[in-house]
Amino acid sequence: KYEKYKIKLSKCTFYMTKLVYERVMFFKKIKIEIPYSEIKEISYRQTRLEKKCNIGTIYIKSSSKNLLEKNVFIDSVKNVEKVFATIKEKLGQE
């Protein structure tokens, strides 16, 4: 139930030049905009249980000075391998 609640509180949208991540943290809505040019690294992780459920977490590391924007974690992504490959393709990374 916690995961469902967490998923409802977050949203990630990819635009032509930036990524916009919105989530509720401590009852406050936070909107993070990261230009693609500031993204340094992107990866994903899955636990054994997440692999069985076909979900995972995508990690995005940026060169931003803002602590909230420096590391973004997108939790409980369905088909995480496919989504990760699509994101890397859009960012032009191999």
HELIX and SHEET records of a PDB file:
HELIX    1   1 TYR A    2  LYS A    8  1                                   7    
HELIX    2   2 TYR A   36  GLU A   38  5                                   3    
HELIX    3   3 ARG A   48  CYS A   53  1                                   6    
HELIX    4   4 LEU A   67  LYS A   70  1                                   4    
HELIX    5   5 VAL A   80  LEU A   91  1                                  12    
SHEET    1   A 3 SER A  10  PHE A  14  0                                        
SHEET    2   A 3 LYS A  18  MET A  25 -1                                        
SHEET    3   A 3 LYS A  28  PRO A  35 -1                                        
SHEET    1   B 3 ILE A  39  ARG A  45  0                                        
SHEET    2   B 3 ILE A  55  SER A  62 -1                                        
SHEET    3   B 3 ASN A  71  LYS A  78 -1                                        
END                                                                             
